[in-house]
């Protein structure tokens, strides 16, 4: 097993390869992979004022020409908004800024007390329109934060690019999102322990597909008044979600699907989240999951 890693998208990106590669071949793939991810960041990052997403947010109310990739992910996000009845809501950028999360987590100023009151009115339908071009119009009063679904899209798209370059057995990981491509046996994807232990809380077997983890235990900070905050917003309150699910990991054919299911299940909480994911598994939308709760329990479904 060979591996390479670098920092991007505010997290560690790691490539694990089970094919035989020379050192120069692996280095060349790593350089191409990093270049691809940097290009996608310039499209999707809400922390980069020059990104296409930031430009769309600044020009809410106007038709804005966007790259095909942004158009694709926005349409996918709008579909999931409707399918989850607003539990998956990428139109919460303003609330993220209100809490002080307008910069990367590494740059977050924890010495400033955020505004903890929200006047958010959840949209009843996606506040975004599309037309050929592609062009997008975002309704005034909303900002897009594609977050995990964009990261899942980037990881999956980069994995497809690696596959096109000849890799057959590998896993690409970025901060809890893992895309596996295997022509042989399934790969064991270890799920990190959200309680701080070194040992994983479980393992999900993946041959072709993605595993996404959503949790409240990583991007977490304390305000000067002592309130504990995290980055997962309840779209119906505009505040950090009050949930007894510490982390949710989901395996699905599509990494973006796993991303959405994991986030929605975490917002629903351990009991309702388990019911939601069991129904998704019965419908063939996902194949397995793990939920860790505030009580220290781990709810598996394989």
Buried (B, 14 or more C-beta within 10 A) or exposed (E): EBEBEEEBBBBEBBBBBBBEBEEEBBEEBBEBBBEBBEEBBBBBBBBBEEBBBBBBBEEBEEBBEBBEBBBBBBBBBBEBBEEBEBBBBBBBBBBBBBBBBBEBBEEBEEEEEBEBEBEBEEBEEBBBEBEEEBBBBBBEEBBBBBBBBBBBBBBBBBBEBBEEEEBEBBBBBBBBBBBBBBEEEEBEBBBBBBEEEEEBBBBBBBEEBBBBBBBBBBBBBEBEEEEEBBBBBBBBEBBBBEBBBBBBBBBBBBBBBBBBBBBBBBBBBBEBBBEBBBEBBEEEBBBBBBBBBBEEEBBBBE
